[in-house]
Amino acid sequence: MPDNIYFTGFMASGKTRIGKLLAEHLKRDYMDSDALIVKRTGKSIAEIFEQDGEAKFRELEKEAIREISQKKKMVVSLGGGAITQSENVHTVKNSGILVCMRADPEVLCERIGRSNSRPLMAGLEPEARLEKIKTMLAEREKFYSLADFSIDSNESPPEERVLPLILEALKLWEHLTARVELSSGECYPIFIGKNILKHINILLKTLKLLPQNDMLVCTDSNIAKKQKENLKMLCKKAGESKSFIFPAGENSKQLEVLNRLWTFMLKHRYSRKSCLLQFSGGVVGDMAGFAAATYQRGISFVQIPTSLLAMVDSSVGGKVAINHTEGKNMIGAFYQPKGVMCDLAVLKTLPKEEFRAGLAEIVKYGIIYDCDFFEWLEKNASAILAKEIAALRYMVKRSCEIKAAVVGIDEHELGLRAILNYGHTFGHAIEKLTDYNKFSHGLAVGLGMRVAGRLSVITGRWSENEESRQNELLNKFRIPRTLKECKVELSLKSLWSAMGADKKTDKQTRFYILPLRIGEVEKTAEPTKEQVLEAFEAVI
């Protein structure tokens, strides 16, 4: 269950009554931010507005919310305008989840009219009050939309319908692990847990995707067989939706195959009010995401990754693309999902090689961003390989947090986000030269990290000891050490040429992400061709 559960919404939307009912049901303490302000000042809210003004009240409100956020296991009702202040939203979401209570203007007007204690509505006749409510709701909608989810509170009494809805929603939202918060203001949740797939209907309802949208579940031929029962359940809980099955494998990630999905959707008359649910690994995630970004100029989609690699990498961040004969992921878009659901239970059917592929990307996060996480991986390698749920949960959680933090700062890869490409320039060259069918993406990136680590030593950026630590961890996770052990022979000339087609080049300038120390990397164009080819020799 989340540390704290906060309620927001317009005045008279039911925040206080529902908050108290939920606190009683969960056996938690209850607090009201307005009540705390009254207690601290010895004045009513109306008196503070009248004597000190709204600006003063908002300062008192910030102080009260900061104080409440330091507590644990609380149910909290916020004042109607509290989340119009960005600082309050940040404080609340850092300490729990935010639920918005919503009611129709007419319902709110009638409830407010029962009392004269609302300072912003004082002295208004019913007709004028209704118009002011409509105006204020329109002004505040952009703030209420920041809530993690919304609940309709039109009906009374709330204990008969509203409380059960919230309790149902919390079955999933207690697994909220991270949020991707973009500089544009867009935000979406990431859920991680075991056996949470059964709550997909809750996710779709709380994200306001059901029952408004027509759903279509996209998967591939492998997952359709291995996760047959889960696929059936997903379709049933997503409004008895249809499913679309791509051929499995990286070679399917091309325009011709994607066109089959567009054609299917057009023939079945999917509209702008449609939503794609991607239930597979990174290939289908990219395909379904790109289809969602382009179908009728953009529809909703949700990521439900089934591979470890997709959970920690492609499902988060909004990069969606298909391959071209000239390079990997050359045709695509930045298009964010509405949410990400990672059910760790589905990993039990994941082949060993694909599990190892995900571990390579996870090692990457330690190298580029978090030395403490890298050390944790070193210490917990055995538990990870044994797929112990506690280790898997933390590993996926921390990886998603790191990627969310980077993407939140740089959604379109104009700066910081480039660090996520550590090992990728070299790995993509290997993938391309082996026709995308010899190495999974993660294993190719693992080899690319070995090249990048060697290049960093050659150029004097980090020590051989740090390179050794990286490679030893990759070894523990059984990431290939050389192309030769995989029975692959590639020339240095072909590798250099293949890297030139990578989308990370800029007007023929080749950039590389190289480590300075474990936990920090830099983007540089400094290495020479000779140095790069020398580094590649380490994996040939």
RAPE-V853436 format. One line per field, one symbol per residue. ss: DSSP state (H for helix, E for strand, C for the rest). burial: + if it has 24 or more other C-alpha atoms within 12 Angstrom, else -. Layout:
# RAPE-V853436
ss=???
burial=???
This chain:
# RAPE-V853436
ss=CCCEEEEEECCCCCHHHHHHHHHHHHCCEEEEHHHHHHHHHCCCHHHHHHHHCHHHHHHHHHHHHHHHHCCCCEEEECCCCHHHCHHHHHHHHCCEEEEEEECCHHHHHHHHHCCCCCHHHCCCCHHHHHHHHHHHHHHHHHHHCCCCEEEECCCCCHHHHHHHHHHHHHHHHCCEEEEEECCCCCEEEEEEECCCHHHHHHHHHHCCCCCCCEEEEEEEHHHHHHCHHHHHHHHHHCCCCEEEEECCCHHHCCHHHHHHHHHHHHHCCCCCCEEEEEEECHHHHHHHHHHHHHHHHCCEEEEEECCHHHHHHHCCCCEEEEEECCEEEEEEEECCCCEEEEEHHHHHHCCHHHHHHHHHHHHHHHHHCCHHHHHHHHHCHHHHHCCCHHHHHHHHHHHHHHHHHHHHHCCCCCCHHHHHHCCHHHHHHHHHHCCCCCCCHHHHHHHHHHHHHHHHHHCCCCCHHHHHHHHHHHHHCCCCCCCHHHCCCCCHHHHHHHHCCCCCCECCECCEEEEEECCEEEEECCCCHHHHHHHHCCCC
burial=-++++++++++++++++++++++-----+++++++++-------+--+--------++-+++-+++-++-+-+++++++++++++--++++++++++++++++++++++-+++----++++-------++--+--++--++-++++++++++++---+---++-+++-++++++++++++++---+++++++++-+++++++++++++++--++++++++++++--+--++++++-+++-+++++++++++++++-++--++--+----++-+++++++++++++++++++++++--+++++++++++++++++++++++++++--++++++++++++++++++++++++--+++++++++++++++++++-++--++--+--++-+-+--+++++++++++++++++++++---+++++++++++++++++++++--+++++++++++++++++++++-++-+-++-+++++++++++++++------+-+--+++++++++++----+++++++++++++++--+-+-++++++++++
